[in-house]
Amino acid sequence: HLSTFGIKYNLKTFKDTLKHWAKEYIDFLAGREIVAGIGDGTFAPDQVVTRAEFVKMLSGVVAAELDQYNEIKFADVPSNKWYTNAIAWAVANNIAKGYGNGNFGPNDNITREQMAIMAVNFAKAMGLQLASTTEEIEFADAEEISDYAKEAVKALQMSGIISGKGNNIFDPKGTATRAEAAK
């Protein structure tokens, strides 16, 4: 039978990503309203991402119904912030955890290994299988990757999602940028 369908996609580009390596990823997410700019037509792709921002991005990927997630277990996550329900959603779905000291660190810059763990946990929670598309490489700074993050980093590297920062460096304790989070 005949029906009318609509697909939601708003082409959005930013003046500071026109020649950026992550333009394709940023535009894809922005068009689906998963990420937004910071104002004045810019995205700030090289600005660092906080733990709360990354969790919010992940919840946007699946258009999570965040209103039903309001149980907060962390002393540093107030009940009325823009990220509160996204953090509750991530914790309830085993995507993210706190630091073990009763805090989540929502405004802490996310490290690259924390982002890897959350991305792999997100894939598991959504029932997605990360396909191995590239050969395993051992990063020159592999010994700096925390034991609890090694498998996540390996899975993302072999699936082609991450490739390091050049010179075969992963920089696990380094911060992640908005561009890296979009990828």
C-alpha positions as CSV (number, residue, x, y, z in Angstrom):
1,H,0.0,0.0,0.0
2,L,1.1,3.6,-0.5
3,S,2.5,5.5,2.4
4,T,4.6,8.6,2.9
5,F,7.8,8.3,4.9
6,G,10.2,10.9,6.1
7,I,13.8,10.5,7.0
8,K,15.3,12.9,9.6
9,Y,18.6,14.2,8.5
10,N,19.7,17.8,8.6
11,L,23.0,18.5,6.8
12,K,25.1,20.5,9.2
13,T,28.6,21.5,8.7
14,F,30.9,23.7,10.7
15,K,33.4,26.3,9.5
16,D,36.2,24.9,11.6
17,T,35.8,21.4,10.3
18,L,35.9,22.0,6.5
19,K,39.4,20.5,6.2
20,H,39.5,18.5,9.4
21,W,40.3,14.8,9.3
22,A,37.1,14.0,11.2
23,K,34.7,16.2,9.1
24,E,32.8,13.1,7.8
25,Y,32.2,11.8,11.3
26,I,31.3,15.1,12.8
27,D,28.8,16.0,9.9
28,F,27.2,12.5,10.2
29,L,26.6,12.9,13.9
30,A,25.6,16.6,13.7
31,G,23.1,15.8,10.9
32,R,21.4,13.4,13.3
33,E,21.6,15.8,16.2
34,I,23.9,13.5,18.2
35,V,26.5,16.3,18.5
36,A,26.2,20.0,18.2
37,G,28.5,22.9,17.7
38,I,29.7,25.3,20.4
39,G,28.2,28.4,18.7
40,D,29.1,30.8,16.0
41,G,29.0,28.0,13.4
42,T,32.0,26.2,15.0
43,F,32.4,22.7,16.4
44,A,35.8,23.0,18.1
45,P,37.0,19.5,16.9
46,D,40.3,19.7,18.8
47,Q,38.8,20.7,22.1
48,V,38.8,18.0,24.8
49,V,35.7,16.0,25.7
50,T,34.5,15.4,29.3
51,R,33.3,12.1,30.6
52,A,29.7,13.5,30.7
53,E,29.9,14.8,27.1
54,F,31.0,11.4,25.8
55,V,28.3,9.6,27.7
56,K,25.7,12.0,26.4
57,M,27.0,11.4,22.8
58,L,26.6,7.7,23.3
59,S,23.1,8.1,24.5
60,G,22.3,10.2,21.5
61,V,23.5,7.5,19.1
62,V,20.7,5.3,20.1
63,A,18.2,8.1,21.0
64,A,18.0,6.7,24.5
65,E,14.9,7.5,26.5
66,L,16.8,9.3,29.2
67,D,13.8,10.4,31.2
68,Q,13.4,7.0,32.7
69,Y,17.0,7.0,34.0
70,N,17.3,9.2,37.1
71,E,18.9,7.0,39.8
72,I,22.2,8.7,40.6
73,K,24.8,7.0,42.7
74,F,27.6,9.5,42.6
75,A,28.3,12.4,45.0
76,D,29.5,14.6,42.2
77,V,26.5,14.1,39.8
78,P,23.7,16.6,40.8
79,S,20.2,15.5,40.0
80,N,19.5,18.5,37.8
81,K,22.3,18.8,35.2
82,W,22.1,18.3,31.4
83,Y,24.2,15.1,31.8
84,T,22.5,13.6,34.9
85,N,20.1,11.2,33.1
86,A,22.7,10.2,30.5
87,I,25.1,9.2,33.2
88,A,22.4,7.2,34.9
89,W,21.6,5.5,31.6
90,A,25.2,4.7,31.0
91,V,25.7,3.2,34.4
92,A,22.4,1.2,34.3
93,N,23.5,-0.3,30.9
94,N,27.0,-1.1,32.1
95,I,28.6,1.4,29.7
96,A,30.3,3.6,32.2
97,K,31.3,3.3,35.8
98,G,32.5,5.7,38.4
99,Y,36.0,6.0,39.9
100,G,35.2,3.7,42.8
101,N,35.4,6.5,45.4
102,G,31.7,7.5,45.0
103,N,32.4,9.9,42.2
104,F,31.9,9.8,38.4
105,G,33.9,12.8,37.4
106,P,31.4,14.2,34.9
107,N,33.5,17.3,34.2
108,D,36.8,15.4,34.1
109,N,38.4,15.3,30.6
110,I,38.0,11.8,29.3
111,T,41.1,9.8,28.7
112,R,41.6,7.8,25.5
113,E,41.5,4.5,27.4
114,Q,38.3,5.5,29.3
115,M,36.7,6.4,25.9
116,A,37.8,3.0,24.5
117,I,36.3,1.2,27.5
118,M,33.0,3.1,27.2
119,A,32.8,2.5,23.4
120,V,33.3,-1.2,23.8
121,N,30.8,-1.4,26.7
122,F,28.4,0.6,24.6
123,A,28.7,-1.9,21.7
124,K,28.1,-4.8,24.1
125,A,25.1,-3.1,25.7
126,M,23.6,-2.5,22.3
127,G,24.2,-6.1,21.1
128,L,26.8,-5.0,18.5
129,Q,29.7,-7.2,17.5
130,L,32.9,-5.3,16.7
131,A,34.3,-7.0,13.6
132,S,38.0,-7.4,13.2
133,T,38.9,-5.5,10.0
134,T,42.6,-4.9,10.6
135,E,45.6,-6.7,11.9
136,E,46.4,-6.3,15.5
137,I,49.2,-3.8,16.1
138,E,51.0,-3.3,19.4
139,F,51.3,0.4,20.2
140,A,54.7,1.6,21.3
141,D,53.2,2.8,24.6
142,A,51.2,-0.4,25.2
143,E,52.7,-0.8,28.7
144,E,51.0,2.5,29.6
145,I,47.6,1.2,28.9
146,S,45.8,0.2,32.1
147,D,45.3,-3.6,32.4
148,Y,41.5,-3.1,32.6
149,A,41.6,-1.2,29.2
150,K,43.9,-3.4,27.2
151,E,41.2,-5.6,25.6
152,A,39.0,-2.6,24.8
153,V,41.8,-0.8,23.1
154,K,42.7,-3.9,21.1
155,A,39.1,-4.5,20.1
156,L,38.7,-0.9,18.8
157,Q,42.0,-1.0,17.1
158,M,41.3,-4.2,15.3
159,S,37.9,-3.0,14.3
160,G,39.4,0.1,12.6
161,I,37.7,2.5,15.0
162,I,41.0,3.8,16.5
163,S,44.5,3.9,15.0
164,G,46.5,5.8,17.5
165,K,48.1,9.3,17.3
166,G,50.9,8.7,14.9
167,N,54.4,7.1,15.5
168,N,52.5,4.0,16.7
169,I,51.4,5.8,19.9
170,F,48.0,5.3,21.6
171,D,48.5,7.8,24.4
172,P,46.1,6.0,26.8
173,K,46.2,8.6,29.6
174,G,46.0,11.5,27.2
175,T,42.7,13.4,26.6
176,A,40.4,12.7,23.8
177,T,39.1,15.5,21.5
178,R,35.7,16.2,20.2
179,A,36.8,14.9,16.8
180,E,38.2,11.7,18.3
181,A,34.9,11.2,20.2
182,A,32.9,11.7,17.0
183,K,34.9,9.0,15.2
